[in-house]
Amino acid sequence: MTLPEQSPEVAAPAASLSNAGSSETSKGVAAALSAYLLWGFLPILFRLLEQAGSVLIVAERTLWSLLLLVGIIVATRGMADVRNLLRDWRKMRIIGLSAILLVANWLLYVWAVESGQVLEASFGYFINPLVNVAIGMIFLGERQNRLQTIAIGIAAIAIVIQSVGLGNVPYIALGLAFTFGFYGYIRKTAEAGPATGLFAETLVVAPFAMSYVIFDLATNGPGVHADPTLLLLLVLTGPATAVPLLLFTYGVRRLRLTTIGMFQYLAPSIQFLLAILLFGEQLNGLRLLSFVLIWVSLVVFSYDSFRQRRARLA
């Protein structure tokens, strides 16, 4: 028995929905890639600011990010969304948790850059995709195909080798991976737009950040604020923080967590090169092997994603 031919009236909306979904996915890919490129070069800014100290840097980047976000919210006429979010205590509890995870990630990362451990920081963001995969499988019911499983297995072997190369448990790497992994999960499930959610997060942290800046000024005087160059760099931590986070939250709401996870290889790869070529950190044979294996896993996963995309478009 032959099925009745689909009428143009039915086919057209279906095609329109398919094109809309493809467009949203493409936008999500562009946003995520841009975010990870910006994050990749972020250690340069923090290394220039190491005289300020990690806590002051995080406090300043919180306040300057908030100021930038106020401008974005006003320009996009998003104050109504902000008011609605701030009045919803259920959503604000989730935002409060994501804010804690975000600040913990910032502090650990800036401290790692200051203390000359950019290689381990990059290793942490290589681990992060595995955390995203685990969260996606446990909490969102995502499943992996054969090639994706192979890619994840190669990355897991690389992590074991990296640990041996370090000679100890990579606490910095694990801390970065888990704080940002769960931050991504919460932002994916939270009912808040990119700018609105990030504004609420920075608003929650802002009183603590302002208190620390005032304390630092009272105890240490103007300090780095008296240097025009350092002050400008502190101001730049605002857009350097807010812009990639806005791009990330835009992308994470349009892509699977496993896809987002594999994009995260871009930023640590850039950080890896910066650590070796610019900051002069040492890389032994085992650690180099682990990085090579992780890049292989990225190639496998990327090939599978490309193959699936071509199959959908066929």
Secondary structure as UniProt FT lines:
FT   HELIX           8..40
FT   HELIX           42..48
FT   HELIX           50..52
FT   HELIX           54..75
FT   TURN            76..77
FT   HELIX           79..87
FT   HELIX           89..114
FT   TURN            115..116
FT   HELIX           118..139
FT   HELIX           146..166
FT   HELIX           171..189
FT   HELIX           194..220
FT   HELIX           223..226
FT   HELIX           228..252
FT   TURN            253..254
FT   HELIX           257..263
FT   TURN            264..265
FT   HELIX           266..277
FT   HELIX           285..313
//
